[in-house]
Each structure stands twice: as C-alpha cells, then as structure tokens.
Amino acid sequence: MSKMVWLMGPSGSGKDSLLNALRQQEHHQLLVAHRYITRDADAGCENHISLSEKEFAQRRQQGLFALSWQAHQQSYGIGVELDIWLESGFDVVVNGSRQHLSQARDRYGDALVPICLHVSGEVLRKRLEQRGRETPQQIEQRLQRAAFYAPDLDECLLLNNDGSLLQSVEAFLRLVNSQRNANVVHFRPKEPRHV
C-alpha cells in the first residue's frame, strides 16, 4: 500500500537536507512533494513553490490543495497531485508539521506514516555552528526550542539524524518500506480540510 510520509522535526534537525537527499535517490516508488508557500522562492533552504497570497487563496478556493494551513505568518499547502501519486502506487514524503499532524491523519488515515526526525543537542549545536547562519544567541534559542520538541513515540516513528546523511537516508527508506509492507489498505482520501 502507498504511504504518505509526514516528516517532522525541529528547526535545524536536518529535514531539508534529508528531503534534498531523498530527491536524489533512485528509488522508483518514492516521491518528495513540494510545498506551496507564500514566501519568496529564494527565502530559506526549502525547495518550495512560491505563491502570492492571492494565488494561494485562489488555489485553495478551487480545491487544489490536499492540505493547507497557516504558520509563521505564511500560508502552506500540499497540492492535490499528492492524491494522484498515492493512487498510482507511489509513496510520498511531505515536509510536515507536528502542529498539523492531526489534519494529515484525518485525511490520510492508515496511509499516513508520521516520522519524527531527531538530532541530539550536541550534534545540533555543532551543525548550527558549522553552517554559520545564526549568532551564538540564536543558536542557544534553537537548542532550547529543540529540547522542548521531544518526539512522542505514540505519535510517530523516530528517525535519528545524528549520523551521516547517507545513514539517515538508508534508515528512512527502511522505515518507509517496513510500513508499506506492514498493512494493505486501499488509499481513499477524504475531502480537503483547511486550517
């Protein structure tokens, strides 16, 4: 059965790096969905599709988002192409949010595989210092936020990202494959919900 993987993790945990690495894999059953976001195309590290507020509102009214939500003064959406990919037998990875996990669970039910990306505080500190984008004070703030982001293992599968990117990609693919083979239920999306 196709799976919709809702990848979550605190800022700096390596989600963007993992998603970019997954896009480069020759895994013929896995697609990484782009999010539609009302921010500039060159803002942040995420490979996303930039929309104006007006474009986003029009697409939302036309039912072109499978999921959409508001966060950080931005609008986020996942296109309905996701449903077509799932129906065609592909597993699809989405850069998700813990805050909107229940919305994804309501729509995708047993097809949803929530994965929490976890990185230890010392590894996170080292990565933040190496990338050089944050001040020491901002690094401390990120570390504090990450400490409060302890994954709920009743809510998601844990993927440790302390090792190399290759190790994380391999562990991710093992997790998804084990879930794909665990149960066979036919995917039937519910009507889109917008928050």
N, CA, C and O of each residue as an XYZ file, in Angstrom:
780
protein
N       0.823     -1.185      0.000
C       0.000      0.000      0.000
C       0.870      1.253      0.000
O       1.886      1.302      0.694
N       0.492      2.239     -0.751
C       1.207      3.514     -0.789
C       1.105      4.213      0.553
O       0.097      4.110      1.252
N       2.169      4.927      0.901
C       2.213      5.641      2.169
C       2.486      7.117      1.948
O       3.270      7.499      1.079
N       1.825      7.936      2.751
C       2.103      9.364      2.789
C       2.922      9.603      4.051
O       2.411      9.474      5.164
N       4.196      9.952      3.875
C       5.118     10.112      4.993
C       5.136     11.577      5.403
O       5.488     12.455      4.615
N       4.756     11.819      6.631
C       4.692     13.172      7.199
C       5.950     13.352      8.039
O       5.994     12.931      9.194
N       6.982     13.983      7.455
C       8.278     14.131      8.113
C       8.293     15.384      8.976
O       8.065     16.491      8.487
N       8.565     15.199     10.268
C       8.560     16.309     11.221
C       9.914     16.394     11.918
O      10.654     15.412     11.985
N      10.225     17.568     12.431
C      11.456     17.734     13.188
C      11.675     19.187     13.524
O      11.202     20.064     12.801
N      12.384     19.466     14.610
C      12.632     20.862     14.985
C      13.558     21.544     13.984
O      14.265     20.891     13.216
N      13.535     22.844     14.013
C      14.406     23.628     13.151
C      15.860     23.228     13.396
O      16.311     23.164     14.540
N      16.581     22.964     12.322
C      17.976     22.573     12.436
C      18.192     21.076     12.547
O      19.333     20.625     12.647
N      17.111     20.290     12.531
C      17.256     18.840     12.680
C      17.735     18.163     11.400
O      18.149     17.004     11.431
N      17.682     18.872     10.280
C      18.179     18.317      9.030
C      17.101     17.863      8.069
O      17.378     17.073      7.166
N      15.865     18.346      8.242
C      14.774     17.934      7.340
C      15.066     18.301      5.886
O      14.926     17.469      4.990
N      15.473     19.551      5.658
C      15.725     19.987      4.278
C      16.838     19.169      3.636
O      16.734     18.788      2.470
N      17.896     18.898      4.383
C      19.000     18.091      3.845
C      18.522     16.685      3.508
O      18.868     16.141      2.459
N      17.723     16.096      4.404
C      17.206     14.755      4.151
C      16.277     14.743      2.942
O      16.373     13.854      2.096
N      15.382     15.720      2.853
C      14.459     15.774      1.707
C      15.220     15.966      0.397
O      14.892     15.339     -0.610
N      16.243     16.837      0.407
C      17.038     17.031     -0.808
C      17.775     15.755     -1.192
O      17.873     15.425     -2.374
N      18.296     15.033     -0.196
C      18.989     13.769     -0.480
C      18.008     12.724     -1.016
O      18.356     11.959     -1.915
N      16.799     12.683     -0.480
C      15.796     11.729     -0.969
C      15.407     12.026     -2.417
O      15.124     11.109     -3.187
N      15.395     13.295     -2.780
C      15.081     13.665     -4.172
C      16.130     13.129     -5.141
O      15.845     12.941     -6.324
N      17.344     12.882     -4.644
C      18.430     12.413     -5.499
C      18.518     10.882     -5.568
O      19.295     10.342     -6.356
N      17.736     10.195     -4.758
C      17.783      8.735     -4.719
C      17.107      8.134     -5.950
O      16.149      8.696     -6.483
N      17.608      7.007     -6.385
C      16.965      6.278     -7.483
C      16.006      5.262     -6.881
O      16.149      4.054     -7.065
N      15.032      5.784     -6.161
C      14.008      4.957     -5.524
C      12.729      5.205     -6.310
O      12.092      6.248     -6.163
N      12.364      4.255     -7.133
C      11.297      4.472     -8.106
C       9.898      4.514     -7.506
O       8.940      4.828     -8.213
N       9.757      4.207     -6.226
C       8.438      4.225     -5.594
C       8.255      5.405     -4.651
O       7.230      5.503     -3.977
N       9.240      6.306     -4.596
C       9.200      7.390     -3.620
C       9.281      8.748     -4.306
O      10.167      8.990     -5.126
N       8.353      9.627     -3.963
C       8.357     10.999     -4.454
C       8.375     11.948     -3.266
O       7.802     11.646     -2.220
N       9.030     13.093     -3.421
C       9.038     14.127     -2.390
C       8.165     15.268     -2.897
O       8.442     15.859     -3.940
N       7.107     15.573     -2.146
C       6.182     16.635     -2.543
C       6.785     18.006     -2.235
O       7.456     18.189     -1.220
N       6.538     18.946     -3.114
C       6.916     20.336     -2.861
C       5.758     21.008     -2.129
O       4.590     20.757     -2.428
N       6.094     21.859     -1.177
C       5.051     22.640     -0.528
C       4.876     23.941     -1.307
O       5.835     24.497     -1.843
N       3.641     24.409     -1.357
C       3.308     25.720     -1.902
C       3.278     26.673     -0.707
O       2.529     26.454      0.245
N       4.097     27.737     -0.757
C       4.242     28.624      0.396
C       4.202     30.077     -0.072
O       4.725     30.414     -1.135
N       3.581     30.920      0.726
C       3.516     32.347      0.401
C       4.761     33.064      0.911
O       4.670     33.998      1.708
N       5.914     32.621      0.447
C       7.166     33.322      0.726
C       8.008     33.278     -0.548
O       7.774     32.458     -1.436
N       8.979     34.164     -0.618
C       9.813     34.254     -1.812
C      10.488     32.922     -2.115
O      10.799     32.146     -1.211
N      10.706     32.676     -3.392
C      11.306     31.412     -3.830
C      12.712     31.226     -3.268
O      13.131     30.096     -3.018
N      13.440     32.312     -3.068
C      14.814     32.188     -2.585
C      14.937     32.366     -1.069
O      16.046     32.473     -0.546
N      13.805     32.399     -0.366
C      13.831     32.546      1.093
C      13.929     31.177      1.750
O      13.170     30.267      1.417
N      14.852     31.035      2.672
C      15.009     29.766      3.383
C      15.712     28.732      2.537
O      16.138     29.013      1.417
N      15.830     27.529      3.079
C      16.547     26.452      2.403
C      15.616     25.501      1.668
O      16.072     24.697      0.855
N      14.325     25.579      1.939
C      13.398     24.595      1.399
C      13.148     24.785     -0.090
O      12.958     25.907     -0.559
N      13.148     23.692     -0.820
C      12.799     23.675     -2.233
C      11.276     23.699     -2.308
O      10.630     22.653     -2.243
N      10.698     24.907     -2.446
C       9.248     25.060     -2.419
C       8.765     25.828     -3.635
O       9.566     26.356     -4.407
N       7.462     25.887     -3.799
C       6.853     26.666     -4.871
C       6.270     27.919     -4.241
O       5.406     27.847     -3.367
N       6.747     29.054     -4.690
C       6.343     30.336     -4.126
C       5.050     30.824     -4.774
O       4.924     30.842     -5.998
N       4.092     31.218     -3.936
C       2.829     31.788     -4.412
C       2.563     33.092     -3.682
O       2.950     33.253     -2.524
N       1.910     34.012     -4.350
C       1.450     35.221     -3.659
C       0.241     34.832     -2.806
O      -0.333     33.757     -2.978
N      -0.135     35.719     -1.887
C      -1.326     35.458     -1.062
C      -2.561     35.266     -1.945
O      -3.397     34.403     -1.674
N      -2.670     36.070     -2.992
C      -3.829     35.983     -3.899
C      -3.837     34.646     -4.638
O      -4.875     33.989     -4.719
N      -2.689     34.242     -5.175
C      -2.605     32.948     -5.867
C      -2.964     31.805     -4.928
O      -3.692     30.885     -5.301
N      -2.443     31.877     -3.697
C      -2.704     30.819     -2.727
C      -4.193     30.727     -2.435
O      -4.766     29.637     -2.437
N      -4.822     31.879     -2.183
C      -6.255     31.904     -1.873
C      -7.071     31.344     -3.043
O      -8.025     30.597     -2.828
N      -6.705     31.697     -4.269
C      -7.426     31.189     -5.444
C      -7.305     29.672     -5.554
O      -8.297     28.982     -5.787
N      -6.101     29.161     -5.387
C      -5.900     27.711     -5.475
C      -6.645     26.988     -4.360
O      -7.192     25.904     -4.563
N      -6.657     27.596     -3.195
C      -7.381     26.985     -2.079
C      -8.881     26.930     -2.381
O      -9.522     25.902     -2.162
N      -9.438     28.032     -2.881
C     -10.863     28.077     -3.229
C     -11.209     27.081     -4.335
O     -12.314     26.538     -4.361
N     -10.277     26.845     -5.235
C     -10.505     25.922     -6.343
C     -10.274     24.462     -5.953
O     -10.395     23.572     -6.794
N      -9.942     24.207     -4.679
C      -9.755     22.840     -4.200
C      -8.476     22.186     -4.691
O      -8.423     20.966     -4.842
N      -7.448     22.980     -4.942
C      -6.207     22.440     -5.493
C      -5.193     22.025     -4.430
O      -4.091     21.589     -4.762
N      -5.556     22.158     -3.155
C      -4.693     21.706     -2.072
C      -5.324     20.511     -1.374
O      -6.503     20.536     -1.018
N      -4.533     19.474     -1.183
C      -4.983     18.333     -0.377
C      -4.981     18.739      1.092
O      -5.865     18.341      1.851
N      -3.994     19.526      1.489
C      -3.862     20.040      2.855
C      -3.355     21.467      2.770
O      -2.544     21.794      1.903
N      -3.831     22.317      3.670
C      -3.280     23.670      3.749
C      -3.426     24.177      5.170
O      -4.323     23.768      5.907
N      -2.515     25.090      5.546
C      -2.512     25.627      6.898
C      -1.745     26.938      6.937
O      -1.088     27.324      5.970
N      -1.841     27.610      8.068
C      -1.132     28.862      8.322
C      -0.110     28.631      9.435
O      -0.404     27.964     10.427
N       1.074     29.178      9.268
C       2.099     29.125     10.314
C       3.160     30.177     10.012
O       3.492     30.417      8.851
N       3.685     30.797     11.051
C       4.779     31.769     10.910
C       4.432     32.880      9.912
O       5.278     33.286      9.116
N       3.215     33.359      9.954
C       2.718     34.421      9.053
C       2.784     34.030      7.575
O       2.847     34.900      6.707
N       2.770     32.730      7.287
C       2.791     32.241      5.908
C       1.653     31.238      5.713
O       1.161     30.644      6.673
N       1.247     31.061      4.462
C       0.289     30.012      4.105
C       1.068     28.867      3.468
O       1.959     29.087      2.648
N       0.721     27.642      3.857
C       1.379     26.440      3.362
C       0.334     25.533      2.749
O      -0.773     25.413      3.274
N       0.677     24.891      1.639
C      -0.240     23.944      1.021
C       0.498     22.784      0.391
O       1.647     22.899     -0.037
N      -0.200     21.659      0.350
C       0.269     20.468     -0.363
C      -0.740     20.235     -1.476
O      -1.935     20.104     -1.214
N      -0.273     20.183     -2.704
C      -1.174     20.072     -3.848
C      -1.902     18.738     -3.934
O      -1.441     17.724     -3.410
N      -3.054     18.760     -4.608
C      -3.853     17.546     -4.770
C      -3.154     16.508     -5.647
O      -3.608     15.367     -5.732
N      -2.052     16.890     -6.299
C      -1.283     15.895     -7.050
C      -0.795     14.780     -6.137
O      -0.553     13.660     -6.587
N      -0.654     15.090     -4.854
C      -0.266     14.088     -3.865
C      -1.220     12.892     -3.898
O      -0.775     11.746     -3.834
N      -2.510     13.146     -3.995
C      -3.503     12.066     -4.021
C      -3.357     11.204     -5.275
O      -3.506      9.984     -5.221
N      -3.068     11.841     -6.386
C      -2.873     11.099     -7.642
C      -1.652     10.197     -7.534
O      -1.682      9.048     -7.975
N      -0.578     10.717     -6.945
C       0.637      9.918     -6.782
C       0.385      8.713     -5.889
O       0.830      7.608     -6.196
N      -0.331      8.921     -4.779
C      -0.647      7.807     -3.878
C      -1.514      6.764     -4.588
O      -1.256      5.566     -4.482
N      -2.528      7.214     -5.300
C      -3.404      6.289     -6.026
C      -2.643      5.516     -7.101
O      -3.036      4.411     -7.475
N      -1.553      6.101     -7.593
C      -0.736      5.446     -8.619
C       0.287      4.484     -8.033
O       1.036      3.851     -8.778
N       0.330      4.365     -6.715
C       1.215      3.396     -6.077
C       2.519      3.935     -5.544
O       3.372      3.159     -5.113
N       2.702      5.257     -5.560
C       3.927      5.853     -5.046
C       3.797      6.159     -3.563
O       2.708      6.463     -3.077
N       4.913      6.077     -2.844
C       4.995      6.627     -1.505
C       5.385      8.092     -1.686
O       6.179      8.425     -2.565
N       4.823      8.960     -0.854
C       5.082     10.389     -0.991
C       5.532     10.951      0.355
O       4.906     10.702      1.386
N       6.627     11.713      0.332
C       7.158     12.348      1.540
C       6.771     13.821      1.530
O       6.909     14.508      0.519
N       6.282     14.293      2.682
C       5.873     15.680      2.839
C       6.647     16.287      4.001
O       6.804     15.657      5.047
N       7.123     17.496      3.816
C       7.741     18.259      4.894
C       6.593     18.714      5.790
O       5.953     19.732      5.525
N       6.338     17.952      6.848
C       5.170     18.173      7.685
C       5.453     19.001      8.920
O       6.573     19.454      9.154
N       4.419     19.180      9.690
C       4.476     19.955     10.917
C       3.730     19.177     11.996
O       2.634     18.668     11.762
N       4.325     19.091     13.164
C       3.655     18.373     14.254
C       2.327     19.042     14.585
O       1.354     18.366     14.920
N       2.286     20.357     14.492
C       1.081     21.113     14.814
C      -0.085     20.742     13.895
O      -1.243     20.889     14.286
N       0.200     20.266     12.688
C      -0.857     19.942     11.724
C      -0.924     18.450     11.399
O      -1.521     18.045     10.402
N      -0.304     17.643     12.254
C      -0.338     16.189     12.074
C      -1.761     15.643     12.114
O      -2.100     14.753     11.335
N      -2.599     16.163     13.012
C      -3.971     15.638     13.119
C      -4.756     15.885     11.832
O      -5.584     15.058     11.450
N      -4.509     17.004     11.163
C      -5.164     17.296      9.887
C      -4.752     16.255      8.836
O      -5.591     15.751      8.090
N      -3.464     15.943      8.787
C      -2.980     14.936      7.836
C      -3.540     13.563      8.186
O      -3.926     12.801      7.299
N      -3.585     13.247      9.478
C      -4.112     11.949      9.920
C      -5.597     11.821      9.569
O      -6.035     10.753      9.143
N      -6.379     12.899      9.743
C      -7.807     12.879      9.402
C      -8.016     12.568      7.927
O      -8.924     11.819      7.566
N      -7.183     13.138      7.085
C      -7.360     12.969      5.633
C      -6.808     11.638      5.124
O      -7.418     11.011      4.257
N      -5.659     11.197      5.651
C      -4.975     10.048      5.062
C      -5.059      8.763      5.874
O      -4.669      7.702      5.385
N      -5.554      8.834      7.094
C      -5.798      7.639      7.897
C      -4.625      6.679      7.939
O      -3.509      7.068      8.285
N      -4.876      5.414      7.583
C      -3.843      4.371      7.651
C      -2.737      4.534      6.615
O      -1.696      3.884      6.715
N      -2.949      5.390      5.630
C      -1.900      5.629      4.631
C      -0.819      6.564      5.175
O       0.252      6.685      4.581
N      -1.094      7.223      6.304
C      -0.152      8.191      6.871
C       0.908      7.500      7.723
O       0.596      6.655      8.563
N       2.168      7.875      7.491
C       3.284      7.402      8.310
C       3.989      8.645      8.869
O       4.767      9.282      8.159
N       3.725      8.992     10.135
C       4.415     10.133     10.729
C       5.812      9.720     11.206
O       5.969      8.748     11.945
N       6.816     10.474     10.769
C       8.200     10.208     11.171
C       8.764     11.471     11.811
O       8.712     12.553     11.226
N       9.308     11.318     13.029
C       9.942     12.424     13.742
C      11.451     12.317     13.584
O      12.064     11.339     14.009
N      12.038     13.332     12.969
C      13.484     13.397     12.813
C      14.059     13.949     14.113
O      13.636     15.000     14.596
N      15.014     13.236     14.662
C      15.590     13.633     15.950
C      17.097     13.771     15.817
O      17.758     12.960     15.169
N      17.620     14.803     16.438
C      19.066     15.004     16.486
C      19.407     15.424     17.913
O      18.690     16.222     18.516
N      20.497     14.890     18.453
C      20.882     15.216     19.828
C      21.330     16.674     19.910
O      21.724     17.274     18.911
N      21.261     17.230     21.121
C      21.622     18.620     21.333
C      23.051     18.939     20.934
O      23.309     19.987     20.343
N      23.986     18.047     21.251
C      25.395     18.336     20.932
C      25.651     18.316     19.430
O      26.431     19.122     18.923
N      24.996     17.396     18.712
C      25.151     17.352     17.253
C      24.482     18.568     16.626
O      25.023     19.168     15.697
N      23.297     18.935     17.137
C      22.602     20.110     16.617
C      23.446     21.364     16.815
O      23.560     22.185     15.905
N      24.033     21.515     17.988
C      24.895     22.682     18.253
C      26.042     22.736     17.241
O      26.305     23.785     16.651
N      26.706     21.630     17.047
C      27.841     21.577     16.123
C      27.405     21.952     14.698
O      28.096     22.710     14.017
N      26.263     21.423     14.253
C      25.781     21.724     12.895
C      25.415     23.195     12.748
O      25.725     23.817     11.732
N      24.758     23.748     13.760
C      24.381     25.160     13.695
C      25.621     26.054     13.680
O      25.659     27.049     12.955
N      26.618     25.711     14.463
C      27.857     26.495     14.486
C      28.592     26.387     13.152
O      29.141     27.377     12.668
N      28.606     25.194     12.553
C      29.323     24.992     11.292
C      28.669     25.736     10.131
O      29.363     26.235      9.245
N      27.340     25.813     10.131
C      26.706     26.477      8.985
C      26.824     27.987      9.062
O      26.716     28.666      8.040
N      27.047     28.539     10.280
C      27.385     29.948     10.423
C      26.301     30.945     10.080
O      26.615     32.099      9.791
N      25.047     30.555     10.098
C      23.962     31.483      9.757
C      23.377     32.166     10.989
O      22.758     33.224     10.869
N      23.561     31.585     12.164
C      22.972     32.113     13.388
C      24.041     32.692     14.308
O      25.195     32.264     14.300
N      23.628     33.671     15.094
C      24.507     34.211     16.128
C      24.539     33.199     17.276
O      23.688     32.310     17.333
N      25.505     33.320     18.191
C      25.514     32.426     19.355
C      24.189     32.451     20.131
O      23.726     31.413     20.605
N      23.581     33.640     20.259
C      22.294     33.753     20.961
C      21.198     32.999     20.200
O      20.384     32.314     20.820
N      21.163     33.112     18.875
C      20.165     32.395     18.074
C      20.373     30.883     18.166
O      19.408     30.120     18.183
N      21.622     30.459     18.223
C      21.912     29.026     18.380
C      21.351     28.531     19.708
O      20.747     27.460     19.767
N      21.546     29.303     20.769
C      21.008     28.897     22.073
C      19.489     28.814     22.040
O      18.903     27.905     22.627
N      18.847     29.760     21.354
C      17.388     29.739     21.238
C      16.917     28.500     20.478
O      15.940     27.863     20.872
N      17.603     28.162     19.399
C      17.242     26.962     18.628
C      17.416     25.696     19.466
O      16.593     24.782     19.413
N      18.499     25.661     20.235
C      18.743     24.491     21.087
C      17.665     24.355     22.156
O      17.234     23.244     22.465
N      17.228     25.476     22.720
C      16.158     25.442     23.716
C      14.844     24.967     23.098
O      14.136     24.148     23.683
N      14.522     25.488     21.910
C      13.284     25.045     21.226
C      13.356     23.568     20.903
O      12.373     22.846     21.073
N      14.505     23.110     20.441
C      14.661     21.692     20.087
C      14.500     20.799     21.313
O      13.971     19.692     21.213
N      14.955     21.277     22.468
C      14.836     20.478     23.698
C      13.377     20.253     24.072
O      13.039     19.221     24.651
N      12.507     21.213     23.744
C      11.080     21.072     24.026
C      10.358     20.256     22.963
O       9.173     19.955     23.108
N      11.059     19.899     21.906
C      10.452     19.197     20.775
C      10.690     17.694     20.889
O      10.905     17.029     19.876
N      10.656     17.156     22.088
C      10.875     15.717     22.274
C       9.782     14.948     21.545
O       8.599     15.220     21.751
N      10.156     13.985     20.690
C       9.152     13.258     19.918
C       8.258     12.394     20.804
O       8.718     11.787     21.772
N       6.981     12.352     20.455
C       6.012     11.482     21.118
C       5.994     10.168     20.346
O       5.463     10.098     19.237
N       6.576      9.128     20.937
C       6.724      7.858     20.216
C       5.400      7.135     20.021
O       5.342      6.159     19.273
N       4.327      7.592     20.681
C       2.997      7.054     20.390
C       2.428      7.716     19.138
O       1.475      7.216     18.540
N       3.015      8.835     18.752
C       2.507      9.653     17.667
C       3.303      9.474     16.368
O       2.775      9.696     15.279
N       4.579      9.071     16.488
C       5.402      8.984     15.283
C       6.521      7.960     15.456
O       6.860      7.555     16.568
N       7.080      7.556     14.318
C       8.273      6.718     14.306
C       9.480      7.635     14.451
O       9.478      8.747     13.923
N      10.495      7.187     15.151
C      11.675      8.007     15.410
C      12.773      7.694     14.393
O      13.098      6.531     14.155
N      13.332      8.735     13.805
C      14.467      8.598     12.898
C      15.601      9.456     13.444
O      15.523     10.684     13.418
N      16.648      8.812     13.935
C      17.783      9.528     14.491
C      18.643     10.075     13.355
O      19.010      9.345     12.434
N      18.956     11.364     13.432
C      19.739     12.024     12.392
C      21.075     12.527     12.927
O      21.587     13.549     12.472
N      21.640     11.801     13.900
C      22.944     12.191     14.439
C      24.097     11.768     13.529
O      25.175     12.361     13.578
N      23.878     10.753     12.705
C      24.945     10.227     11.860
C      25.061     10.972     10.544
O      24.667     12.133     10.430
N      25.604     10.290      9.564
C      25.782     10.901      8.248
C      24.439     10.977      7.520
O      23.483     10.286      7.874
N      24.390     11.814      6.515
C      23.185     11.955      5.706
C      22.845     10.632      5.021
O      21.674     10.266      4.926
N      23.858      9.917      4.548
C      23.628      8.618      3.909
C      22.988      7.636      4.886
O      22.080      6.892      4.516
N      23.460      7.631      6.136
C      22.861      6.751      7.143
C      21.399      7.112      7.376
O      20.559      6.225      7.528
N      21.088      8.398      7.406
C      19.707      8.834      7.618
C      18.817      8.456      6.444
O      17.678      8.034      6.642
N      19.322      8.604      5.228
C      18.548      8.212      4.044
C      18.249      6.716      4.088
O      17.111      6.304      3.860
N      19.250      5.912      4.375
C      19.047      4.455      4.424
C      18.060      4.067      5.520
O      17.201      3.213      5.302
N      18.172      4.684      6.694
C      17.259      4.395      7.802
C      15.843      4.837      7.446
O      14.878      4.142      7.765
N      15.715      5.982      6.791
C      14.405      6.481      6.367
C      13.748      5.491      5.405
O      12.583      5.135      5.578
N      14.491      5.049      4.398
C      13.929      4.119      3.403
C      13.533      2.790      4.050
O      12.523      2.195      3.673
N      14.321      2.325      5.018
C      13.946      1.097      5.748
C      12.635      1.283      6.509
O      11.768      0.409      6.489
N      12.498      2.423      7.178
C      11.267      2.705      7.922
C      10.049      2.717      7.003
O       9.027      2.101      7.305
N      10.164      3.415      5.895
C       9.031      3.521      4.964
C       8.692      2.160      4.377
O       7.520      1.795      4.290
N       9.715      1.401      3.970
C       9.460      0.074      3.407
C       8.797     -0.853      4.420
O       7.915     -1.634      4.064
N       9.218     -0.770      5.683
C       8.603     -1.629      6.694
C       7.137     -1.261      6.903
O       6.306     -2.139      7.138
N       6.813      0.021      6.821
C       5.420      0.457      6.978
C       4.583      0.110      5.750
O       3.407     -0.234      5.864
N       5.201      0.205      4.582
C       4.486     -0.116      3.339
C       4.064     -1.580      3.335
O       2.984     -1.925      2.857
N       4.926     -2.432      3.870
C       4.661     -3.868      3.865
C       3.871     -4.336      5.083
O       3.452     -5.492      5.141
N       3.662     -3.439      6.068
C       3.018     -3.838      7.324
C       1.527     -4.098      7.171
O       1.002     -5.033      7.775
N       0.845     -3.298      6.383
C      -0.596     -3.489      6.215
C      -1.004     -3.073      4.809
O      -0.376     -2.207      4.200
N      -2.027     -3.678      4.318
C      -2.515     -3.378      2.977
C      -3.922     -2.824      3.102
O      -4.873     -3.558      3.372
N      -4.039     -1.530      2.904
C      -5.320     -0.851      2.929
C      -5.347      0.035      1.698
O      -4.335      0.647      1.358
N      -6.474      0.116      1.030
C      -6.550      0.947     -0.166
C      -6.706      2.418      0.216
O      -7.507      2.769      1.082
N      -5.935      3.256     -0.438
C      -5.949      4.684     -0.158
C      -7.211      5.313     -0.723
O      -7.517      5.163     -1.906
N      -7.937      6.018      0.131
C      -9.102      6.787     -0.276
C      -9.062      8.103      0.498
O      -9.403      8.132      1.681
N      -8.646      9.204     -0.160
C      -8.528     10.458      0.580
C      -9.899     11.005      0.960
O     -10.885     10.809      0.250
N      -9.935     11.689      2.085
C     -11.137     12.416      2.497
C     -11.088     13.774      1.846
O     -10.097     14.139      1.214
N     -12.151     14.513      2.002
C     -12.208     15.869      1.460
C     -11.135     16.724      2.133
O     -10.860     16.543      3.319
N     -10.522     17.660      1.387
C      -9.502     18.517      1.973
C     -10.063     19.354      3.118
O     -11.196     19.833      3.067
N      -9.235     19.517      4.156
C      -9.562     20.382      5.285
C      -8.533     21.480      5.316
O      -7.348     21.239      5.086
N      -8.972     22.670      5.596
C      -8.057     23.806      5.627
C      -8.102     24.429      7.006
O      -9.173     24.665      7.565
N      -6.933     24.689      7.542
C      -6.840     25.303      8.872
C      -6.339     26.714      8.738
O      -6.187     27.413      9.740
